[in-house]
């Protein structure tokens, strides 16, 4: 009778371990699915920069990747949605020059 109790306890412990491992996998998967809103916003504005014609590796793309990390610059850049792409890219160049001339 003692052996059967030990077997039942081992089975119960193993069952708890299986459920804990499953819960951990579900929690880890949920954490991966959560998108940081700031990161998503940066990705969106950088997609806008590329759509405007700034190819990855170009000066404008590089400038934008630094300037648009700041919320105030993202806000200004996205406020130009009604403007021509060339005007938005010109703003990026000017902001880059302005920031680098003040240092």
N, C-alpha and C positions, 0 to 999 in steps of 0.2 A: 504494500500500500504506500509506503514511503517513496518507493521508486516512481510510482505513478504521479505522486504529488510533485516530485522533482521534475519529471517530464512535462507536467502541465505548467509549472512555473517557467521552465525554459522556453516552452512554446509561447507563453504569454509575453515573456521578455522579448523574444524574437519578433513577435507581432508588433509590439510597441516600437521596436527599432525600425521595422519596416515602415510604419506610419510616420515616425519622425523623419526618416530619410525622404519619404514622399513629400512631406510638408516642407522640408528644406528645399527640395527641387522646385516645388510650386512657388515658394517665396522667392527663390533666386530668379526664376523665370519672370515673375511679376515685376521684380526690381529692374530687370533688363528692359521690360516693355515700357517703363515709365520714362517719358521724354522730358528732359530739362527744357523748360520754355525758353530760357535765354539761348541755349544751344540751338534750339529749333529756329528762333528768330534770326540768329547769325547765319544759319544755313540758308534761310529764306532770302535774306538780303544779299548774300553772296551769290545765290542762284540768279537774283535780279541783276547783279553786276555782270555775271557771265552772259545772261540774256541780252544785256546792253552792248556786248561786244568785247568785254575784257577777258581775253582768253587766259586760262591758268598759265602762269609763268610770265605774263606781261606785267609791265610796270603798274598799270591801273589795278590789276588783280592783286598784286602785292600790296599796293597802297591801301586798297579797300580791306584786305585781310587784316591790316593793322588798325586802320581808322574805325572800322565798323565793330570792333570789339567793345567800343564805348557806346553806351545806350544813347547818349545825346547825339552822337553822329549817326547812329541807326535811325533815330527819330527824324533827323533832318533829311537824311537820304531818302527815306520812305515817303516823306512829305512831297517829294518831287515826282511822284508816280505819274502825274499828268504831263511831265516834261519829256523832251526827246532824250533818247539814250545818250546821245553825244553830250547833252547838257549835264546829265548826271555824272558821266565820266569826267567831264571838265571840272565839276565840283570836287570830285575825288582828288584830281591832280592839284587843284588850288588848295584844298585843305591840307594835303600832304606838304606842299611847299610852305604854307603858312605855319604849320606845326614845326617844320624843320628849320625855318628861318628864325623862329623865336627861341631856339635853343642855344 
